[in-house]
Every structure is written in structure tokens, then in C-alpha cells.
Amino acid sequence: MTACTHESESLYNPVWTEYTTKHALSLRKLVSEHGVQVRKLPDDVVAAMGKAGAEVIDELRQDDDALVKKIVESFVSYRDLVGGYMVHADNGQMNARAAVMGY
């Protein structure tokens, strides 16, 4: 393992934890002190975002630059790989953490 990789890995958990904690505290404050209502994006909005994203990917796939095509295919391949994993790993873990445990 290179020093750079090790250093990056050693920062991941502290940075992620700080990021998540500060966002959670900020959200709590927005809701409790400022009356902000948190809502899920409507399914049709998420679908429209997906459609717009697909149009961008399609445009990039038609680009004349071979490097652009290589990058977009790498992105799509990685997204598909990780997306199939996330529903079982991180999303499952986060859903369990979000459950009210009653203690």
C-alpha cells in the first residue's frame, strides 16, 4: 500500500463522520428551530432527473472524443457495479441505523 493510499484511507472515516454528524445536527436545527419540512422527492421528479441524466450520458456517448467516451463508459460501468452492491451494503446498513430501536 502506498503512503498516499494509506493517508487517504486514514482520513475517510473521520471526514465522513464529521460530514454526516454536522449535516444531521443542521437538519435537526432546521426542523426544530425554523420549521423546515423534510420531504421525499416525488417519484415523477426522480424519474425526470433520471431521464435527463440518461440524455446527458447519451450525448457524451456520441462525443467525437474517444477519451470522453472512455470516461463515460467507465462511469456507467462503475455506477452499475456499485448500484447493485449499495442496496445490500450501505443502504441496508443505513436503513437499519435509521430505524427507531426503542432504547
C-alpha positions, -999 to 999 in steps of 0.1 A, spaced: 0 0 0 14 34 -9 16 62 16 -9 83 -4 -34 55 -3 -29 48 34 -33 85 42 -64 88 21 -79 58 38 -70 70 72 -89 103 66 -120 86 52 -138 77 84 -131 110 104 -141 131 74 -172 110 66 -183 110 103 -178 148 107 -197 154 75 -226 132 84 -228 144 120 -228 181 111 -254 175 84 -276 156 109 -273 184 135 -280 211 109 -311 192 97 -324 188 133 -319 226 138 -336 235 106 -366 213 115 -369 222 152 -360 259 151 -370 270 117 -400 248 109 -384 233 78 -404 203 65 -383 175 50 -400 156 22 -390 129 -2 -387 140 -38 -418 129 -57 -413 97 -78 -420 117 -111 -393 142 -102 -368 114 -96 -379 98 -129 -374 131 -147 -340 135 -132 -331 100 -144 -344 108 -179 -323 140 -180 -293 121 -168 -298 94 -195 -299 122 -221 -266 136 -209 -250 101 -209 -263 95 -244 -249 128 -257 -215 120 -241 -215 85 -257 -219 103 -291 -190 126 -285 -162 126 -311 -135 125 -284 -125 89 -276 -114 99 -241 -149 113 -234 -164 80 -245 -140 60 -224 -147 81 -193 -185 79 -197 -184 42 -202 -162 38 -171 -186 59 -151 -216 39 -162 -199 6 -156 -188 17 -121 -223 32 -113 -240 -1 -123 -215 -22 -103 -218 -1 -71 -255 5 -75 -261 -33 -74 -240 -35 -43 -253 -5 -24 -288 -18 -19 -273 -47 2 -244 -29 18 -246 8 26 -283 13 21 -291 -17 41 -269 -6 69 -282 30 68 -318 18 68 -311 -3 99 -294 26 116 -323 49 108 -348 25 124 -360 36 158 -347 9 182 -367 19 213 -339 22 237 
